Amino acid sequence: MQDQTADLIWREGDVPVSVRFDDPYFSLDNGLSETRHVFLGGNDLPARFRDGFHVAELGFGTGLNLLTALTAWRAAGVAGRLCFTSFEAYPMAPQDMRRAQGRFAELAGVAAELAPYWQGRSQRISLPDLEFTLIEGDARETLNPWQETADAWFLDGFSPAKNPEMWQPDLMAEVARHTVVGGTAASYTAAGFVRRGLEAAGFCVTRGQGYGRKRHMTMARKDIS
């Protein structure tokens, strides 16, 4: 049976890098700032938050995006529950997640709250303000049977140059199929074939200012069913 766990090395003490994809899990500059700029800003969050708002994500990684979204949800004072579903082929071991999350002191409180729940495999976490689901496996196989739709997508697979399977048109079509009308998607990458795949899937795609050394990022909106 193929090993489906994340194989890591560490840079700068606590920056995890995937051996399989030769790519860091978050920006070496400032992963938290990049997440806020790309995934929150690119999806017009927290302005769109409401009870039951559903974020879906390709690539759970260290859990940084979840921690950032939940922190923003709580800071916005939204009543009700945030739904967050993530698709991850190679879940990170719990101790590695905790180590990576420890880089972000600003998230220490929520990281400590969720730390006991991490299992390193498919799981659910239910809190008064959060309904989280981690779906383990190749998203090309696990997204199709998913029965729900998202209001916003965080497209956070490894670099398209190193992990092209995560960005193929067929998978982008599944993302669109699992997005509500008026829903959005955002990604740090502005690779042409990714933008074209989203457009072919029915999204209206624009380029925005990228974070740090990246010139551009991708933002998309689904305006028709």
PyMOL CGO cylinders between C-alpha atoms (Angstrom):
from pymol import cmd
from pymol.cgo import CYLINDER

trace = [
    CYLINDER, 0.00, 0.00, 0.00, 1.34, 3.42, -0.94, 0.3, 1, 1, 1, 1, 1, 1,
    CYLINDER, 1.34, 3.42, -0.94, 2.36, 5.64, 1.96, 0.3, 1, 1, 1, 1, 1, 1,
    CYLINDER, 2.36, 5.64, 1.96, -0.17, 8.47, 2.06, 0.3, 1, 1, 1, 1, 1, 1,
    CYLINDER, -0.17, 8.47, 2.06, 1.39, 10.55, 4.83, 0.3, 1, 1, 1, 1, 1, 1,
    CYLINDER, 1.39, 10.55, 4.83, 3.29, 13.78, 4.29, 0.3, 1, 1, 1, 1, 1, 1,
    CYLINDER, 3.29, 13.78, 4.29, 7.07, 13.38, 3.97, 0.3, 1, 1, 1, 1, 1, 1,
    CYLINDER, 7.07, 13.38, 3.97, 8.78, 16.51, 5.27, 0.3, 1, 1, 1, 1, 1, 1,
    CYLINDER, 8.78, 16.51, 5.27, 12.03, 18.30, 5.79, 0.3, 1, 1, 1, 1, 1, 1,
    CYLINDER, 12.03, 18.30, 5.79, 12.31, 21.56, 7.75, 0.3, 1, 1, 1, 1, 1, 1,
    CYLINDER, 12.31, 21.56, 7.75, 13.82, 24.89, 6.79, 0.3, 1, 1, 1, 1, 1, 1,
    CYLINDER, 13.82, 24.89, 6.79, 14.59, 27.79, 9.10, 0.3, 1, 1, 1, 1, 1, 1,
    CYLINDER, 14.59, 27.79, 9.10, 13.71, 25.56, 12.03, 0.3, 1, 1, 1, 1, 1, 1,
    CYLINDER, 13.71, 25.56, 12.03, 9.94, 25.39, 11.60, 0.3, 1, 1, 1, 1, 1, 1,
    CYLINDER, 9.94, 25.39, 11.60, 9.04, 25.83, 7.91, 0.3, 1, 1, 1, 1, 1, 1,
    CYLINDER, 9.04, 25.83, 7.91, 7.89, 22.44, 6.54, 0.3, 1, 1, 1, 1, 1, 1,
    CYLINDER, 7.89, 22.44, 6.54, 8.84, 21.53, 2.99, 0.3, 1, 1, 1, 1, 1, 1,
    CYLINDER, 8.84, 21.53, 2.99, 7.26, 18.63, 1.11, 0.3, 1, 1, 1, 1, 1, 1,
    CYLINDER, 7.26, 18.63, 1.11, 9.83, 16.10, -0.04, 0.3, 1, 1, 1, 1, 1, 1,
    CYLINDER, 9.83, 16.10, -0.04, 7.33, 14.67, -2.52, 0.3, 1, 1, 1, 1, 1, 1,
    CYLINDER, 7.33, 14.67, -2.52, 6.71, 18.03, -4.24, 0.3, 1, 1, 1, 1, 1, 1,
    CYLINDER, 6.71, 18.03, -4.24, 9.88, 19.93, -3.26, 0.3, 1, 1, 1, 1, 1, 1,
    CYLINDER, 9.88, 19.93, -3.26, 7.77, 22.91, -2.19, 0.3, 1, 1, 1, 1, 1, 1,
    CYLINDER, 7.77, 22.91, -2.19, 7.21, 24.67, 1.15, 0.3, 1, 1, 1, 1, 1, 1,
    CYLINDER, 7.21, 24.67, 1.15, 3.78, 24.45, 2.75, 0.3, 1, 1, 1, 1, 1, 1,
    CYLINDER, 3.78, 24.45, 2.75, 3.56, 28.21, 3.16, 0.3, 1, 1, 1, 1, 1, 1,
    CYLINDER, 3.56, 28.21, 3.16, 5.41, 31.35, 2.16, 0.3, 1, 1, 1, 1, 1, 1,
    CYLINDER, 5.41, 31.35, 2.16, 8.93, 31.63, 3.53, 0.3, 1, 1, 1, 1, 1, 1,
    CYLINDER, 8.93, 31.63, 3.53, 8.28, 35.35, 3.85, 0.3, 1, 1, 1, 1, 1, 1,
    CYLINDER, 8.28, 35.35, 3.85, 5.17, 35.27, 6.03, 0.3, 1, 1, 1, 1, 1, 1,
    CYLINDER, 5.17, 35.27, 6.03, 2.69, 32.43, 5.63, 0.3, 1, 1, 1, 1, 1, 1,
    CYLINDER, 2.69, 32.43, 5.63, 0.00, 34.07, 7.75, 0.3, 1, 1, 1, 1, 1, 1,
    CYLINDER, 0.00, 34.07, 7.75, 0.11, 37.33, 5.82, 0.3, 1, 1, 1, 1, 1, 1,
    CYLINDER, 0.11, 37.33, 5.82, -0.03, 35.42, 2.54, 0.3, 1, 1, 1, 1, 1, 1,
    CYLINDER, -0.03, 35.42, 2.54, -3.07, 33.44, 3.69, 0.3, 1, 1, 1, 1, 1, 1,
    CYLINDER, -3.07, 33.44, 3.69, -4.86, 36.62, 4.70, 0.3, 1, 1, 1, 1, 1, 1,
    CYLINDER, -4.86, 36.62, 4.70, -3.98, 38.37, 1.45, 0.3, 1, 1, 1, 1, 1, 1,
    CYLINDER, -3.98, 38.37, 1.45, -4.77, 35.51, -0.93, 0.3, 1, 1, 1, 1, 1, 1,
    CYLINDER, -4.77, 35.51, -0.93, -7.47, 33.39, 0.61, 0.3, 1, 1, 1, 1, 1, 1,
    CYLINDER, -7.47, 33.39, 0.61, -9.32, 35.84, 2.82, 0.3, 1, 1, 1, 1, 1, 1,
    CYLINDER, -9.32, 35.84, 2.82, -8.83, 38.92, 0.65, 0.3, 1, 1, 1, 1, 1, 1,
    CYLINDER, -8.83, 38.92, 0.65, -9.25, 36.99, -2.59, 0.3, 1, 1, 1, 1, 1, 1,
    CYLINDER, -9.25, 36.99, -2.59, -12.65, 35.71, -1.41, 0.3, 1, 1, 1, 1, 1, 1,
    CYLINDER, -12.65, 35.71, -1.41, -13.78, 39.05, 0.11, 0.3, 1, 1, 1, 1, 1, 1,
    CYLINDER, -13.78, 39.05, 0.11, -13.64, 37.69, 3.65, 0.3, 1, 1, 1, 1, 1, 1,
    CYLINDER, -13.64, 37.69, 3.65, -14.60, 38.28, 6.38, 0.3, 1, 1, 1, 1, 1, 1,
    CYLINDER, -14.60, 38.28, 6.38, -17.16, 40.65, 4.78, 0.3, 1, 1, 1, 1, 1, 1,
    CYLINDER, -17.16, 40.65, 4.78, -19.15, 37.75, 3.29, 0.3, 1, 1, 1, 1, 1, 1,
    CYLINDER, -19.15, 37.75, 3.29, -19.23, 35.61, 6.42, 0.3, 1, 1, 1, 1, 1, 1,
    CYLINDER, -19.23, 35.61, 6.42, -22.66, 34.54, 7.69, 0.3, 1, 1, 1, 1, 1, 1,
    CYLINDER, -22.66, 34.54, 7.69, -23.99, 31.65, 9.72, 0.3, 1, 1, 1, 1, 1, 1,
    CYLINDER, -23.99, 31.65, 9.72, -23.28, 28.43, 7.85, 0.3, 1, 1, 1, 1, 1, 1,
    CYLINDER, -23.28, 28.43, 7.85, -20.81, 30.01, 5.42, 0.3, 1, 1, 1, 1, 1, 1,
    CYLINDER, -20.81, 30.01, 5.42, -18.88, 27.14, 3.83, 0.3, 1, 1, 1, 1, 1, 1,
    CYLINDER, -18.88, 27.14, 3.83, -15.21, 27.31, 2.92, 0.3, 1, 1, 1, 1, 1, 1,
    CYLINDER, -15.21, 27.31, 2.92, -13.77, 24.40, 0.96, 0.3, 1, 1, 1, 1, 1, 1,
    CYLINDER, -13.77, 24.40, 0.96, -10.10, 23.89, 0.31, 0.3, 1, 1, 1, 1, 1, 1,
    CYLINDER, -10.10, 23.89, 0.31, -7.81, 21.88, -1.94, 0.3, 1, 1, 1, 1, 1, 1,
    CYLINDER, -7.81, 21.88, -1.94, -4.71, 21.17, 0.14, 0.3, 1, 1, 1, 1, 1, 1,
    CYLINDER, -4.71, 21.17, 0.14, -5.04, 21.26, 3.93, 0.3, 1, 1, 1, 1, 1, 1,
    CYLINDER, -5.04, 21.26, 3.93, -1.30, 21.17, 4.65, 0.3, 1, 1, 1, 1, 1, 1,
    CYLINDER, -1.30, 21.17, 4.65, -0.44, 22.52, 8.08, 0.3, 1, 1, 1, 1, 1, 1,
    CYLINDER, -0.44, 22.52, 8.08, -3.97, 23.75, 8.82, 0.3, 1, 1, 1, 1, 1, 1,
    CYLINDER, -3.97, 23.75, 8.82, -2.81, 27.37, 8.61, 0.3, 1, 1, 1, 1, 1, 1,
    CYLINDER, -2.81, 27.37, 8.61, -5.72, 28.42, 6.40, 0.3, 1, 1, 1, 1, 1, 1,
    CYLINDER, -5.72, 28.42, 6.40, -8.25, 26.92, 8.79, 0.3, 1, 1, 1, 1, 1, 1,
    CYLINDER, -8.25, 26.92, 8.79, -6.70, 28.66, 11.79, 0.3, 1, 1, 1, 1, 1, 1,
    CYLINDER, -6.70, 28.66, 11.79, -6.61, 31.95, 9.91, 0.3, 1, 1, 1, 1, 1, 1,
    CYLINDER, -6.61, 31.95, 9.91, -10.21, 31.68, 8.75, 0.3, 1, 1, 1, 1, 1, 1,
    CYLINDER, -10.21, 31.68, 8.75, -11.51, 30.73, 12.18, 0.3, 1, 1, 1, 1, 1, 1,
    CYLINDER, -11.51, 30.73, 12.18, -9.58, 33.59, 13.78, 0.3, 1, 1, 1, 1, 1, 1,
    CYLINDER, -9.58, 33.59, 13.78, -11.09, 36.02, 11.24, 0.3, 1, 1, 1, 1, 1, 1,
    CYLINDER, -11.09, 36.02, 11.24, -14.56, 34.56, 11.86, 0.3, 1, 1, 1, 1, 1, 1,
    CYLINDER, -14.56, 34.56, 11.86, -14.26, 35.11, 15.60, 0.3, 1, 1, 1, 1, 1, 1,
    CYLINDER, -14.26, 35.11, 15.60, -12.79, 38.58, 15.22, 0.3, 1, 1, 1, 1, 1, 1,
    CYLINDER, -12.79, 38.58, 15.22, -15.72, 39.54, 12.98, 0.3, 1, 1, 1, 1, 1, 1,
    CYLINDER, -15.72, 39.54, 12.98, -18.15, 38.47, 15.70, 0.3, 1, 1, 1, 1, 1, 1,
    CYLINDER, -18.15, 38.47, 15.70, -20.30, 36.42, 13.33, 0.3, 1, 1, 1, 1, 1, 1,
    CYLINDER, -20.30, 36.42, 13.33, -23.06, 34.50, 15.10, 0.3, 1, 1, 1, 1, 1, 1,
    CYLINDER, -23.06, 34.50, 15.10, -23.40, 30.83, 14.25, 0.3, 1, 1, 1, 1, 1, 1,
    CYLINDER, -23.40, 30.83, 14.25, -20.99, 28.36, 12.76, 0.3, 1, 1, 1, 1, 1, 1,
    CYLINDER, -20.99, 28.36, 12.76, -18.31, 28.41, 10.07, 0.3, 1, 1, 1, 1, 1, 1,
    CYLINDER, -18.31, 28.41, 10.07, -18.20, 25.28, 7.91, 0.3, 1, 1, 1, 1, 1, 1,
    CYLINDER, -18.20, 25.28, 7.91, -14.79, 24.32, 6.56, 0.3, 1, 1, 1, 1, 1, 1,
    CYLINDER, -14.79, 24.32, 6.56, -14.04, 21.26, 4.41, 0.3, 1, 1, 1, 1, 1, 1,
    CYLINDER, -14.04, 21.26, 4.41, -10.54, 20.42, 3.24, 0.3, 1, 1, 1, 1, 1, 1,
    CYLINDER, -10.54, 20.42, 3.24, -9.35, 17.82, 0.73, 0.3, 1, 1, 1, 1, 1, 1,
    CYLINDER, -9.35, 17.82, 0.73, -5.85, 16.49, 1.40, 0.3, 1, 1, 1, 1, 1, 1,
    CYLINDER, -5.85, 16.49, 1.40, -4.06, 13.58, -0.26, 0.3, 1, 1, 1, 1, 1, 1,
    CYLINDER, -4.06, 13.58, -0.26, -1.14, 13.43, 2.17, 0.3, 1, 1, 1, 1, 1, 1,
    CYLINDER, -1.14, 13.43, 2.17, -2.16, 14.48, 5.69, 0.3, 1, 1, 1, 1, 1, 1,
    CYLINDER, -2.16, 14.48, 5.69, 0.58, 15.81, 7.92, 0.3, 1, 1, 1, 1, 1, 1,
    CYLINDER, 0.58, 15.81, 7.92, 1.37, 14.02, 11.17, 0.3, 1, 1, 1, 1, 1, 1,
    CYLINDER, 1.37, 14.02, 11.17, -0.21, 15.80, 14.16, 0.3, 1, 1, 1, 1, 1, 1,
    CYLINDER, -0.21, 15.80, 14.16, 3.13, 16.60, 15.79, 0.3, 1, 1, 1, 1, 1, 1,
    CYLINDER, 3.13, 16.60, 15.79, 4.36, 18.15, 12.54, 0.3, 1, 1, 1, 1, 1, 1,
    CYLINDER, 4.36, 18.15, 12.54, 1.20, 20.26, 12.24, 0.3, 1, 1, 1, 1, 1, 1,
    CYLINDER, 1.20, 20.26, 12.24, 1.65, 21.56, 15.75, 0.3, 1, 1, 1, 1, 1, 1,
    CYLINDER, 1.65, 21.56, 15.75, 5.30, 22.37, 15.08, 0.3, 1, 1, 1, 1, 1, 1,
    CYLINDER, 5.30, 22.37, 15.08, 4.50, 24.26, 11.88, 0.3, 1, 1, 1, 1, 1, 1,
    CYLINDER, 4.50, 24.26, 11.88, 1.60, 26.15, 13.44, 0.3, 1, 1, 1, 1, 1, 1,
    CYLINDER, 1.60, 26.15, 13.44, 3.88, 27.21, 16.28, 0.3, 1, 1, 1, 1, 1, 1,
    CYLINDER, 3.88, 27.21, 16.28, 5.61, 29.60, 13.88, 0.3, 1, 1, 1, 1, 1, 1,
    CYLINDER, 5.61, 29.60, 13.88, 2.60, 31.93, 14.08, 0.3, 1, 1, 1, 1, 1, 1,
    CYLINDER, 2.60, 31.93, 14.08, 2.38, 33.42, 17.56, 0.3, 1, 1, 1, 1, 1, 1,
    CYLINDER, 2.38, 33.42, 17.56, -0.70, 35.41, 16.58, 0.3, 1, 1, 1, 1, 1, 1,
    CYLINDER, -0.70, 35.41, 16.58, -2.60, 32.16, 16.10, 0.3, 1, 1, 1, 1, 1, 1,
    CYLINDER, -2.60, 32.16, 16.10, -1.33, 30.47, 19.26, 0.3, 1, 1, 1, 1, 1, 1,
    CYLINDER, -1.33, 30.47, 19.26, -4.67, 30.54, 21.06, 0.3, 1, 1, 1, 1, 1, 1,
    CYLINDER, -4.67, 30.54, 21.06, -6.75, 28.90, 18.33, 0.3, 1, 1, 1, 1, 1, 1,
    CYLINDER, -6.75, 28.90, 18.33, -3.88, 26.54, 17.48, 0.3, 1, 1, 1, 1, 1, 1,
    CYLINDER, -3.88, 26.54, 17.48, -3.77, 25.34, 21.08, 0.3, 1, 1, 1, 1, 1, 1,
    CYLINDER, -3.77, 25.34, 21.08, -7.55, 24.91, 21.12, 0.3, 1, 1, 1, 1, 1, 1,
    CYLINDER, -7.55, 24.91, 21.12, -7.54, 22.68, 18.04, 0.3, 1, 1, 1, 1, 1, 1,
    CYLINDER, -7.54, 22.68, 18.04, -4.25, 20.85, 18.71, 0.3, 1, 1, 1, 1, 1, 1,
    CYLINDER, -4.25, 20.85, 18.71, -5.81, 17.98, 20.71, 0.3, 1, 1, 1, 1, 1, 1,
    CYLINDER, -5.81, 17.98, 20.71, -8.14, 17.14, 17.83, 0.3, 1, 1, 1, 1, 1, 1,
    CYLINDER, -8.14, 17.14, 17.83, -5.56, 16.47, 15.11, 0.3, 1, 1, 1, 1, 1, 1,
    CYLINDER, -5.56, 16.47, 15.11, -5.50, 12.83, 14.00, 0.3, 1, 1, 1, 1, 1, 1,
    CYLINDER, -5.50, 12.83, 14.00, -3.40, 12.95, 10.83, 0.3, 1, 1, 1, 1, 1, 1,
    CYLINDER, -3.40, 12.95, 10.83, -6.20, 11.37, 8.77, 0.3, 1, 1, 1, 1, 1, 1,
    CYLINDER, -6.20, 11.37, 8.77, -9.83, 11.93, 7.75, 0.3, 1, 1, 1, 1, 1, 1,
    CYLINDER, -9.83, 11.93, 7.75, -11.75, 13.48, 10.61, 0.3, 1, 1, 1, 1, 1, 1,
    CYLINDER, -11.75, 13.48, 10.61, -14.39, 15.92, 11.81, 0.3, 1, 1, 1, 1, 1, 1,
    CYLINDER, -14.39, 15.92, 11.81, -14.23, 18.65, 14.45, 0.3, 1, 1, 1, 1, 1, 1,
    CYLINDER, -14.23, 18.65, 14.45, -17.45, 20.13, 15.80, 0.3, 1, 1, 1, 1, 1, 1,
    CYLINDER, -17.45, 20.13, 15.80, -17.28, 23.25, 17.95, 0.3, 1, 1, 1, 1, 1, 1,
    CYLINDER, -17.28, 23.25, 17.95, -19.95, 25.85, 18.74, 0.3, 1, 1, 1, 1, 1, 1,
    CYLINDER, -19.95, 25.85, 18.74, -18.59, 28.09, 15.97, 0.3, 1, 1, 1, 1, 1, 1,
    CYLINDER, -18.59, 28.09, 15.97, -16.91, 25.54, 13.66, 0.3, 1, 1, 1, 1, 1, 1,
    CYLINDER, -16.91, 25.54, 13.66, -17.84, 22.45, 11.69, 0.3, 1, 1, 1, 1, 1, 1,
    CYLINDER, -17.84, 22.45, 11.69, -14.62, 21.12, 10.15, 0.3, 1, 1, 1, 1, 1, 1,
    CYLINDER, -14.62, 21.12, 10.15, -14.16, 18.08, 7.91, 0.3, 1, 1, 1, 1, 1, 1,
    CYLINDER, -14.16, 18.08, 7.91, -10.88, 16.73, 6.55, 0.3, 1, 1, 1, 1, 1, 1,
    CYLINDER, -10.88, 16.73, 6.55, -11.36, 14.39, 3.59, 0.3, 1, 1, 1, 1, 1, 1,
    CYLINDER, -11.36, 14.39, 3.59, -8.27, 12.28, 2.95, 0.3, 1, 1, 1, 1, 1, 1,
    CYLINDER, -8.27, 12.28, 2.95, -7.35, 11.13, -0.53, 0.3, 1, 1, 1, 1, 1, 1,
    CYLINDER, -7.35, 11.13, -0.53, -6.72, 12.37, -4.05, 0.3, 1, 1, 1, 1, 1, 1,
    CYLINDER, -6.72, 12.37, -4.05, -9.15, 15.23, -4.70, 0.3, 1, 1, 1, 1, 1, 1,
    CYLINDER, -9.15, 15.23, -4.70, -9.60, 13.95, -8.25, 0.3, 1, 1, 1, 1, 1, 1,
    CYLINDER, -9.60, 13.95, -8.25, -11.39, 11.00, -6.65, 0.3, 1, 1, 1, 1, 1, 1,
    CYLINDER, -11.39, 11.00, -6.65, -12.83, 12.44, -3.43, 0.3, 1, 1, 1, 1, 1, 1,
    CYLINDER, -12.83, 12.44, -3.43, -14.37, 15.71, -4.62, 0.3, 1, 1, 1, 1, 1, 1,
    CYLINDER, -14.37, 15.71, -4.62, -16.78, 14.21, -7.15, 0.3, 1, 1, 1, 1, 1, 1,
    CYLINDER, -16.78, 14.21, -7.15, -18.87, 12.27, -4.59, 0.3, 1, 1, 1, 1, 1, 1,
    CYLINDER, -18.87, 12.27, -4.59, -18.92, 15.14, -2.09, 0.3, 1, 1, 1, 1, 1, 1,
    CYLINDER, -18.92, 15.14, -2.09, -22.53, 16.08, -1.47, 0.3, 1, 1, 1, 1, 1, 1,
    CYLINDER, -22.53, 16.08, -1.47, -22.09, 19.72, -0.46, 0.3, 1, 1, 1, 1, 1, 1,
    CYLINDER, -22.09, 19.72, -0.46, -21.28, 23.06, -2.08, 0.3, 1, 1, 1, 1, 1, 1,
    CYLINDER, -21.28, 23.06, -2.08, -18.97, 25.84, -0.98, 0.3, 1, 1, 1, 1, 1, 1,
    CYLINDER, -18.97, 25.84, -0.98, -19.38, 29.59, -0.78, 0.3, 1, 1, 1, 1, 1, 1,
    CYLINDER, -19.38, 29.59, -0.78, -15.62, 30.10, -1.13, 0.3, 1, 1, 1, 1, 1, 1,
    CYLINDER, -15.62, 30.10, -1.13, -12.72, 27.93, -2.25, 0.3, 1, 1, 1, 1, 1, 1,
    CYLINDER, -12.72, 27.93, -2.25, -9.11, 28.14, -1.09, 0.3, 1, 1, 1, 1, 1, 1,
    CYLINDER, -9.11, 28.14, -1.09, -7.12, 26.58, -3.95, 0.3, 1, 1, 1, 1, 1, 1,
    CYLINDER, -7.12, 26.58, -3.95, -3.90, 25.84, -2.11, 0.3, 1, 1, 1, 1, 1, 1,
    CYLINDER, -3.90, 25.84, -2.11, -2.24, 22.85, -3.71, 0.3, 1, 1, 1, 1, 1, 1,
    CYLINDER, -2.24, 22.85, -3.71, 1.49, 22.82, -4.20, 0.3, 1, 1, 1, 1, 1, 1,
    CYLINDER, 1.49, 22.82, -4.20, 2.95, 24.77, -7.12, 0.3, 1, 1, 1, 1, 1, 1,
    CYLINDER, 2.95, 24.77, -7.12, 1.28, 23.90, -10.46, 0.3, 1, 1, 1, 1, 1, 1,
    CYLINDER, 1.28, 23.90, -10.46, 4.74, 23.32, -11.90, 0.3, 1, 1, 1, 1, 1, 1,
    CYLINDER, 4.74, 23.32, -11.90, 5.44, 20.65, -9.28, 0.3, 1, 1, 1, 1, 1, 1,
    CYLINDER, 5.44, 20.65, -9.28, 1.95, 19.28, -8.63, 0.3, 1, 1, 1, 1, 1, 1,
    CYLINDER, 1.95, 19.28, -8.63, 0.05, 19.77, -11.92, 0.3, 1, 1, 1, 1, 1, 1,
    CYLINDER, 0.05, 19.77, -11.92, -2.52, 17.07, -11.11, 0.3, 1, 1, 1, 1, 1, 1,
    CYLINDER, -2.52, 17.07, -11.11, -4.06, 19.33, -8.47, 0.3, 1, 1, 1, 1, 1, 1,
    CYLINDER, -4.06, 19.33, -8.47, -4.79, 22.03, -11.05, 0.3, 1, 1, 1, 1, 1, 1,
    CYLINDER, -4.79, 22.03, -11.05, -6.13, 20.13, -14.05, 0.3, 1, 1, 1, 1, 1, 1,
    CYLINDER, -6.13, 20.13, -14.05, -9.27, 21.37, -15.88, 0.3, 1, 1, 1, 1, 1, 1,
    CYLINDER, -9.27, 21.37, -15.88, -11.31, 18.32, -14.82, 0.3, 1, 1, 1, 1, 1, 1,
    CYLINDER, -11.31, 18.32, -14.82, -10.67, 19.09, -11.16, 0.3, 1, 1, 1, 1, 1, 1,
    CYLINDER, -10.67, 19.09, -11.16, -11.43, 22.78, -11.64, 0.3, 1, 1, 1, 1, 1, 1,
    CYLINDER, -11.43, 22.78, -11.64, -14.73, 21.71, -13.23, 0.3, 1, 1, 1, 1, 1, 1,
    CYLINDER, -14.73, 21.71, -13.23, -15.51, 19.73, -10.07, 0.3, 1, 1, 1, 1, 1, 1,
    CYLINDER, -15.51, 19.73, -10.07, -14.66, 22.78, -7.97, 0.3, 1, 1, 1, 1, 1, 1,
    CYLINDER, -14.66, 22.78, -7.97, -17.15, 24.80, -10.02, 0.3, 1, 1, 1, 1, 1, 1,
    CYLINDER, -17.15, 24.80, -10.02, -19.81, 22.10, -9.72, 0.3, 1, 1, 1, 1, 1, 1,
    CYLINDER, -19.81, 22.10, -9.72, -19.40, 22.25, -5.94, 0.3, 1, 1, 1, 1, 1, 1,
    CYLINDER, -19.40, 22.25, -5.94, -19.66, 26.05, -5.75, 0.3, 1, 1, 1, 1, 1, 1,
    CYLINDER, -19.66, 26.05, -5.75, -22.85, 28.00, -5.10, 0.3, 1, 1, 1, 1, 1, 1,
    CYLINDER, -22.85, 28.00, -5.10, -23.94, 30.65, -7.60, 0.3, 1, 1, 1, 1, 1, 1,
    CYLINDER, -23.94, 30.65, -7.60, -22.16, 33.80, -6.51, 0.3, 1, 1, 1, 1, 1, 1,
    CYLINDER, -22.16, 33.80, -6.51, -19.46, 31.72, -4.84, 0.3, 1, 1, 1, 1, 1, 1,
    CYLINDER, -19.46, 31.72, -4.84, -15.78, 32.48, -5.24, 0.3, 1, 1, 1, 1, 1, 1,
    CYLINDER, -15.78, 32.48, -5.24, -12.34, 30.90, -5.42, 0.3, 1, 1, 1, 1, 1, 1,
    CYLINDER, -12.34, 30.90, -5.42, -8.87, 32.28, -4.86, 0.3, 1, 1, 1, 1, 1, 1,
    CYLINDER, -8.87, 32.28, -4.86, -5.34, 31.02, -5.31, 0.3, 1, 1, 1, 1, 1, 1,
    CYLINDER, -5.34, 31.02, -5.31, -1.80, 32.28, -4.94, 0.3, 1, 1, 1, 1, 1, 1,
    CYLINDER, -1.80, 32.28, -4.94, -0.99, 31.03, -8.44, 0.3, 1, 1, 1, 1, 1, 1,
    CYLINDER, -0.99, 31.03, -8.44, -1.68, 32.96, -11.63, 0.3, 1, 1, 1, 1, 1, 1,
    CYLINDER, -1.68, 32.96, -11.63, -0.53, 30.19, -13.98, 0.3, 1, 1, 1, 1, 1, 1,
    CYLINDER, -0.53, 30.19, -13.98, -2.26, 30.53, -17.33, 0.3, 1, 1, 1, 1, 1, 1,
    CYLINDER, -2.26, 30.53, -17.33, -3.54, 26.97, -17.54, 0.3, 1, 1, 1, 1, 1, 1,
    CYLINDER, -3.54, 26.97, -17.54, -5.09, 27.28, -14.07, 0.3, 1, 1, 1, 1, 1, 1,
    CYLINDER, -5.09, 27.28, -14.07, -6.93, 30.48, -15.04, 0.3, 1, 1, 1, 1, 1, 1,
    CYLINDER, -6.93, 30.48, -15.04, -8.10, 28.91, -18.29, 0.3, 1, 1, 1, 1, 1, 1,
    CYLINDER, -8.10, 28.91, -18.29, -9.30, 25.82, -16.46, 0.3, 1, 1, 1, 1, 1, 1,
    CYLINDER, -9.30, 25.82, -16.46, -11.36, 27.92, -14.08, 0.3, 1, 1, 1, 1, 1, 1,
    CYLINDER, -11.36, 27.92, -14.08, -12.80, 29.94, -16.96, 0.3, 1, 1, 1, 1, 1, 1,
    CYLINDER, -12.80, 29.94, -16.96, -13.70, 26.77, -18.86, 0.3, 1, 1, 1, 1, 1, 1,
    CYLINDER, -13.70, 26.77, -18.86, -15.45, 25.54, -15.72, 0.3, 1, 1, 1, 1, 1, 1,
    CYLINDER, -15.45, 25.54, -15.72, -17.70, 28.60, -15.67, 0.3, 1, 1, 1, 1, 1, 1,
    CYLINDER, -17.70, 28.60, -15.67, -15.88, 31.02, -13.39, 0.3, 1, 1, 1, 1, 1, 1,
    CYLINDER, -15.88, 31.02, -13.39, -15.29, 34.68, -14.19, 0.3, 1, 1, 1, 1, 1, 1,
    CYLINDER, -15.29, 34.68, -14.19, -11.56, 34.95, -13.53, 0.3, 1, 1, 1, 1, 1, 1,
    CYLINDER, -11.56, 34.95, -13.53, -9.46, 37.99, -12.71, 0.3, 1, 1, 1, 1, 1, 1,
    CYLINDER, -9.46, 37.99, -12.71, -5.86, 38.54, -11.71, 0.3, 1, 1, 1, 1, 1, 1,
    CYLINDER, -5.86, 38.54, -11.71, -5.06, 40.41, -8.54, 0.3, 1, 1, 1, 1, 1, 1,
    CYLINDER, -5.06, 40.41, -8.54, -1.92, 41.72, -6.90, 0.3, 1, 1, 1, 1, 1, 1,
    CYLINDER, -1.92, 41.72, -6.90, 0.07, 38.78, -5.60, 0.3, 1, 1, 1, 1, 1, 1,
    CYLINDER, 0.07, 38.78, -5.60, 1.61, 38.52, -2.18, 0.3, 1, 1, 1, 1, 1, 1,
    CYLINDER, 1.61, 38.52, -2.18, 5.28, 39.30, -1.61, 0.3, 1, 1, 1, 1, 1, 1,
    CYLINDER, 5.28, 39.30, -1.61, 7.43, 38.29, -4.54, 0.3, 1, 1, 1, 1, 1, 1,
    CYLINDER, 7.43, 38.29, -4.54, 4.49, 36.93, -6.54, 0.3, 1, 1, 1, 1, 1, 1,
    CYLINDER, 4.49, 36.93, -6.54, 3.32, 39.49, -9.09, 0.3, 1, 1, 1, 1, 1, 1,
    CYLINDER, 3.32, 39.49, -9.09, -0.20, 38.15, -9.45, 0.3, 1, 1, 1, 1, 1, 1,
    CYLINDER, -0.20, 38.15, -9.45, -2.78, 35.88, -7.87, 0.3, 1, 1, 1, 1, 1, 1,
    CYLINDER, -2.78, 35.88, -7.87, -6.06, 34.44, -9.15, 0.3, 1, 1, 1, 1, 1, 1,
    CYLINDER, -6.06, 34.44, -9.15, -9.58, 35.35, -8.09, 0.3, 1, 1, 1, 1, 1, 1,
    CYLINDER, -9.58, 35.35, -8.09, -12.69, 33.74, -9.54, 0.3, 1, 1, 1, 1, 1, 1,
    CYLINDER, -12.69, 33.74, -9.54, -16.45, 34.08, -9.19, 0.3, 1, 1, 1, 1, 1, 1,
    CYLINDER, -16.45, 34.08, -9.19, -19.20, 31.74, -10.33, 0.3, 1, 1, 1, 1, 1, 1,
    CYLINDER, -19.20, 31.74, -10.33, -22.05, 33.89, -11.61, 0.3, 1, 1, 1, 1, 1, 1,
    CYLINDER, -22.05, 33.89, -11.61, -24.18, 31.24, -13.34, 0.3, 1, 1, 1, 1, 1, 1,
    CYLINDER, -24.18, 31.24, -13.34, -25.40, 27.77, -12.38, 0.3, 1, 1, 1, 1, 1, 1,
]
cmd.load_cgo(trace, "trace")
